[in-house]
Each structure stands twice: as C-alpha cells, then as structure tokens.
C-alpha cells in the first residue's frame, strides 16, 4: 500500500489509499477492469461502489440503503491494472476500515470478494455461460459462483450450519444466538449466515470462542449476500468467506445447496421469507425422504414469536407442515444436539445416494423458486394466495409476498417504488390475509421491521382482509 492521504483533518472520517488485494484475486483482464470502471447505465461501477462501501462500513447498524452514501457522498473505488497485478484505489473511504493508515486485513479480503464476484458474474452472464431460463442451468450458475468463490470444500464431512434470523433483534435474542453458536462450535460445526448484524453475527461470534477452546483451525464463517441487500446489511467483522450472489433467489438456493442444516432465530419479514422458501422446497413431492434438519429456536421470551409463525404456517400450508421443523425454546445445547443428529442423517443419506457433501445436488428446487421476483405493485397484487393450489406453489407465492415487503423496507428499488406509488397491496384468501395481517402487525409491534430507536415504521404494504 502506498500514497495514503487522510481526509478532513478535523473530522478524520475518511481515508484515501491505494491497496494491494489480500488473497484470492491476482490479476484481471483489461476488459474486466474497464467494465468495473464503466459508470454508464450498463457498467458495473455503481454496483462495485455500493458493495465496496458496504464492506468498508462493516458493522454498520443502519438498515437505510441510502444512508451510507449520504454519510460518504464523495466515496469512490477504482480497480487499477499495474505491472505487478492489480490495485484497488479508495477515495474518501470510511476511516473505520483502517488502522494506523493501513486497511484492516479482514476488510481487505471482503473487498476482494466484492471485486471477484461482480467481475465473475458479469463476464459469465455476458458470455452466456448460464442458462437462466432453466432450473438445471440456474443451479449450475449457483454452483459455479460458489466454486469461483472457493467456498466449496471437497473431502470434508458435512458440518455447515446455516443460521437465519433478523438483523433487528433484542439484546436477549442476540445473546441467545451467541450461546447457540457456542454450542455448535464446541461440536466442530461451521457457520453460514446472511453476513449482517443481529442473528447473522451472533452465531458466528459464539462459535469463534468455542472453536478457539477446541483449538480448531480453518474455521469457516461464511456470509452469503446479494447486491440489493448488502447496503442495508453490511458484512459483520467475523465473516471470513463472503460471496455475493446475483439476486435473492440465487442467494436462497446457495444457502440450501451449501448447508447441511438450518437454524432459524427470531426475525422479521426476511426470516419469514426464508422459512417459506425452505418449507416450500421440502413440501415438494420429489424431495420426500431427503433429510434436512430445520430448527426454530430462541430464548424464552421469544416463544410467542415462534407460536405465531407456527400458527401461520399450519393455517396456510396445513398442520402436517410442522413435521418438517422442530421448535426448541431456550436450550442451546438441545439445539446443537438436534443439529448434530440431523447432520448425521444427512451424511448417511448422501453416502447412500452418492451425492456430494459440499453441494446438495439431490434436492429438487422448482423454477418458480429460482426465477427472480421483481416486487412491482402489479406483481405483488397478482400473487395467488389461496389454499386451493399445491402447497409448495402457495409457499412460493407467500415467499414472494414477504420478499416484496423486504424490498419495500430496505432495498433501494423497492423504497423508491413505494415513494412513487404508495404501499404494495396484498390480496388473497380471507383467512390467510387475516393471519398474514396479524403476523405483520406483531412484527411491527416487536420492532422487527426496523431497528428500534429510529423513526416510527411506516408499512410499505396494505393487506386486504
């Protein structure tokens, strides 16, 4: 690193520097560098700038996608081709990413992941390497992006636990996620989350202590995100493997293909979206008999939250949907025991069918779960939320409803759509609409839509009951 210049000497809030990438990115072609520098509508520069700033503000708790650029309006990033490789030039970058004038190593690595994934996905899409109109082609795209990120590890027994949950959770719930992560770490399990704060950070933090006690090396704390959400959920500092998928649907498929079991902590609409995605897949007849441990858990004061989720799922998808998940309240050790037992079944099943440990090829994921959903007002109003259709199809549309609310809450495109045309309208079968309205009101009352302490939450939706 050279030519470091500090910004405003009074505030000391920004740094300009030219840094050498830390691992995983040695060279780029001239064409790839040019694409990253292109600030036109078809270029990648704005995407690179948005994702890079999210990484440089790692640990930021704001869920306003525009707040980072309001705080750092003069930030810019450029990838430079030099004789000995590439350099990343940062202008007016957040000072918090540096210590004594040098970029923090972990943040450097996450910055490299941003460049790597943006370049790879762009060049592969341009080359037509992925058939994104076909279910096999989309799964192939997910696999190739994960392989390019060096996250897939062959010849390692199943041990990766995906943890879902809200970024806006109470202190008690956050401490509980750490306790569960600690129990998982003691049993040599690695952690994968959405990479942000709250329930995405706590399990990793708990696991780091347990892994240190077990003198375990090579620990994986994987963060899987996508461009529309990373600005609202900056990676937490523990993430040591970051991958940016092209959209929310490929992000969800990456979780399911990578993980050997899933733990769901308290959350909001994003967590409900993830639950419905997973259950919709497990309800598919083709996936019957494929083991996949799914556990809902939280501290004692979160019991009512999971009772609400359970009631909604049973009403919408039938009582037997509950056979696909366990609810364990206030018992981190029991959660870890159940997960270890479930992963053992996954291991034996993969051996029986000769499936890979590092990527769940056997699970059937329909095209309706894979194709990106653009939450326009028309698309949200057109969702078929009725129980007279196959349950996995209803689960897919319910997932889209929650996805639209997430977009309206925190994604730049969704926020702008709400500002321009008012709230989304969600309509469907009366009983489902009433249950959905009750669930969403509970999320608002429990501060699960926005971080507490901010302005009062204004719903981006209207549920017709």
N, C-alpha and C positions, 0 to 999 in steps of 0.2 A: 504494500500500500504506500502511496506517496501523495504529495501535494495536498495535504489536509488543510482545509480552511474552516474555521469556525464561523458561524453566522452571527446574528445580532449579539454583540458583546455584552449588552445589558441583560437581555432575557436568556441568552445562552441556550435557546431551544432548538437550533438547527445546526447541522454539520454538513459540509460538502467534502466528498472524498472520492478517490478512485481506488476500488478494492479488487483484489485478486480473488476469484471464486474459490471457496473451500470445498474441494472434493466434488466428484460427480459431474463436472462439466469442464472439459478441457478445451475443446475447440467448437466453433460453429462455422458454417459456410457463409460466404459473403451474402448470399440470398437470405439466409436466416437472420443475419444481423440487420439487413436492410428492412426486412419485414418488422422487426422489433422496433426500428426507428421510425417507421411509417406512421405518421399521426393522422392520416386521412381516415375517412369513414370505414374503409376496408382494411386498414392497417391494424397492427397489434399494439401500438404504443400505449394507447389509453388503457387497454387491458393489463399490460405489463405495469403501468404506473399505478393502477388501482391495487393490484395484487401485491406489488412490491411495498407500497405504503402500509398495507395491512400487516405484512411481515415485520416491517420496521417498527410498527407500533404494537408489537406482541405484548399481550397483557392488557390492552385497552379494553375497558368495560362498556363503552358506548355501543348501542345497537342501532345507531343512526348512520345509514350508509353514506350520508353526505358530510358528517361531522369531521371526519379525518381531513378531507380536502379543505374544509373551512378553517381548520387549525393549521394546516400546512399547504396553503394555496400555491406556493412557489416551488413545491417539491417536484423534482423530475428525476428520471432514471434513464440512462442510455447504456447500451451494450456496445463496447468498442472492440474492434478487431486489431490486435497488435502482433508484432513479430513472434512473441513467445506464447501466444494464446489470446484469450480474451480478458478484458477488464470490465467491471461494472462501475459506471460513473454515477454517483449520487449527488444531487444538488439540493441543498436546503432540506436534508433528511432529518427526521426526529433525533435529537441528541440522545434520547434514551437507548438507542441502538448501539451506542458507542461507549467505551470506557477508556479513559486516558488517550483519546484520539484514535482508538482502533475499534473497528466493528466487532461486536461480540461474535464469537465463533459460531454458536448455535444459530444466530440470526443470519449470519453469512450463509450457512448451509441451507436454511429455509429459503433465502433469496435465490440461491442456485436452483432449488427445486421449482420455484416460480418460473424462472427462465427456461429451465429444462422442459417443463410440462407444456407451457404455452407454445414453445417452438415445436415440440414433437407433435402435439395435436394439430396445430395449424398445417404443418408440412404434410402430415399423413392425410388429413382431410383433403387438401389441395391435390394430392397425388391419387385420390380415390382409393386409398388403401382399405377404407372401412365401408361396408355396405350397411348404411344406417336405416334402410327400409326393411331389413330382415332380422329376425330375432337372433339367428346364429351370427350374423355379421356384427350386431351390436355387442353381443357377448365377446366376440373376437376383439372388438375395439377396446372394451374394458380390460381384457386380458393384456393386450399389447401396451396399453398405457401403464398398467401396473408393472408389467415386466420392464418397461423402459425406465420406470422409477426405481428399480432394483428393490422393490418391496417383497416380491415373491421369493420365498426361500425353499428350495427343494431339500429333501432328506432331513426334514425336521418334523418331529411328531406334532400332531395338532395341539396348539396351545394358545391360540389367539382369541381373546375375548373382546367382542365389540360392545362398547358401553354407549348407550343413548340416554339422553336426558336434557333438561333445559339449561340454558345459559343464565337464566334469571330465576335462581332458586334461593331458598332461605339459607341462612348460615348453618342451621341444624342439618338441613338436607345436604349441603355441601360437605360438612364434616362426615356425614354418613357415607357419602361416595368415597371419601378417602379411606374410611375403615374397611369398606368392601374391597377397594383396590389393594389395601394392605394384605387382606386375606388371600386375594388372588395372587399377589406377588410372592407370598410365602410358599405357594404351591407351584411356583415357576411358570406362571401364566403371563403372557404379554398382553398389552392393552392397545386397542384401536378405538378412537373416538372421532367426533366431528372436528376436533382440534381446537375448539374455542374454550371459553371460560366455564365456570359452573360445573355441571355434571360431566363435561368433556375434559376438564382439568383434574378434578378431584381423584378419580380412579388412578390416573397416572401418578399423581403426587403420592398417594398411598402406596402404590406399587414400587416406587423408587426406594422407599425405606425398606420394604420387605426384600426387594432384590439385593439391596446392599447388605442386609443381615445374612442373606443366604450366600453372599459373596458370588452372586451370579453376574456374569458378563454377557455382553452382546444383547442387552435388553432392548426390546422394541416398544416404542411409544408412537404409534402410527396415527397421523392426522389425515383424514380424508375430507376435502372440501370442494367447493366449486366457485367459479368467479362471481356468481350472483350473491353469495352468502359470505365470502371471506372478508369483505369490507365491514360487515356487521358483526362478524365473529373472528377477530384476529387470532392467529395461532397462539396457543399458550406456550410458555417458555420450555415446557418439558418435552414437547413433540420433537422427536429426532428423526422421523421419517414423514415427510409431508408429500402429499400428492394432490394435485388439483385436477379433478375430473371436469369434463366439458359442461355438464349440466347436472341438475339434481337427480334425474333418473339414473344416470350412469354412476353418480356418487352412491346412491342407494344400492345399486347392483354390486358395486365394488365392496361395500360392507358385507353383503350376503355371500359373495364369492370368496372373499378373503377370510371371514371369520368362521370360527368353529362353534360359536355360541354367542348369544346376545343377552346382555343385561340392560333393562330399562329402568332408569331412575325417574323421579318426578320431573315433569317438564310442562310444556305448553302445546301449542298447535303443531310445532315442528316435531315434537316427540310423538304426538298422535298420528301425524303423517307417517312416521317411520314404523309405528306399530301396525298400522293398517297395511302398509306395504308388505311387511313381513308376513302378517297373517293371511293376506290375500294370496301370497305365494304358497304358503303351507296348506291352504284350503283347496288348492288346485288338485284335482284327482290324480294327475300324473306324478305328484310329489308325495303321494300317500306312502308311508313307510320309511321315508327319508328322515333320519333323526336330526334334529336341530334344536338344542336347548334354548328356551326363551324364558327369561325370568324377569318379573316385575318386582322391584324392591325399593324400600325407602324406610326412614325412621318411623317411629310410632305415630308421630303427628302427621304423617303423610298417608296413613291408612285410608282416610276418607277419599283422598285423591284417586287411589287405585280402585276403591269401591265404585267411584263414578265412572272410571274408564271401563271397568269390568261390566257394569250395568249397560253402558252404551254399546259395547261390543256384543254382548249377549242379545240385546234388543235388535240391533241391526243385522247381525250375522248368525244368530241362533245360539242356544245355550251350549251346544257341543263345540263351539269355537274355543271354549275355555280349556279344552283338553290339550291345546297347543301351547299353553303357557302356565307357569306357576307364579303365584304371588307369595312372596316371603317378606314379612314385615319385621324390621328391627332386629335382624340376625345376620350379620355379615359372614360369620363362619358357616352358617347353613347355606347361604347363597353360594359361597365358594365350594362347599361340598357338593351341592347340587350341580354346579357347573362342571366340576371335575368329572362327576359321574356321567353327565350328559356328553362331555367331550370324549370320554372313553367309548361311548356308544357310537359317536361319530367316527372315531378312529377305526373301530371294528367294522363298521359298515363300509368305510372307504376301502379297507383291505379286502372285504368280501367282493366288492364290485370293481376292484382295481381302479379306483378313482384317485386323483392326486390329493395329497394332504394340503398343498399350498393354494389350490384353487378349486372351488366347488363346481365342477363341470356337470355333475349329475342333476342338480336342481334345475327344474324347468321354470323359466321366467317368461311369461307371455309377452307379446309385443305391446299389449296395452299397458304393461307396467314399465316398458322400456322407452317408449316414444316420449320425447319431451312435451310437457304440458305447458302451454303459454297461457297464463291466467288473465285472459281478457274478460271484460264484462260479459261478452257473448258466450265465451267458453264456460264461465262459472255458472251462468244462468241455464246453460244447456246440459248440465250434469244430470244423469238419470239415477236419482237417489230413491229407488224403490226396491222392495224386497221380493218382487215377482221376477227376479232375474238371478242367474247363477251368483253364488255368494262371492266368489273371487272377483267377478266383474263389478259387483256393488262395492266391494272393498277397494277396488281400483279407483272408482269414481269418488268414494269418500276420501281416499288419499288425495285425490286432486283438489277436492274442496279445501282440505287443510293446507295443501301446498299453495293454493291461491291466497289464503289468509296470511301465510308466512310471507309471501311476496308483497302483499299489501302492507304488511307491518314493517318489513326491513329491507326488501330488495328495491334498488333504485327504480327499476322499470315499473314495479308494482305500485310503489309510493307515488310516482308521477301519474299513473293511470287513475288512482284514487283522487288525487288532487284535481285532475282534469274532469272526471266524470262522476265523482261521488263513490259511495261504497258499492262493493260487489253485492249482487242479490243471489241468495242461495235458496232454491226451492226443491220440494220433493214430497215424499210420503209424510203425512202429518205426524205420525208417531216418531219417525226418525228426525224430523225437523224439530219437534219439541225436545227430544233428547239431546240433539246437537246444540240447540239454543241453551239448554240448561248447562251442558258441559262447557260451552264457551263462556257463559256468564261466570261460572265457577273459576275458570282460568283468569278472567279479568279481576274478580274479587280477590284472588290469591296472588295477584301481581305476577302472573306467569306470561303475560303478553309483553311487558316492558320491564326494564329494571326499576325497582322501587326507588322513589325519590325524584323521578323525573316528572314531566307534565302528565296530567290525567290522560288515561288511554282513551283514544277516540277509535271505536271499532271501524275497521275497513270493510265491513260486511253487514248485510241485513239478512237475517234468517226468517223466511216466511213460515209462520206457524199457524 
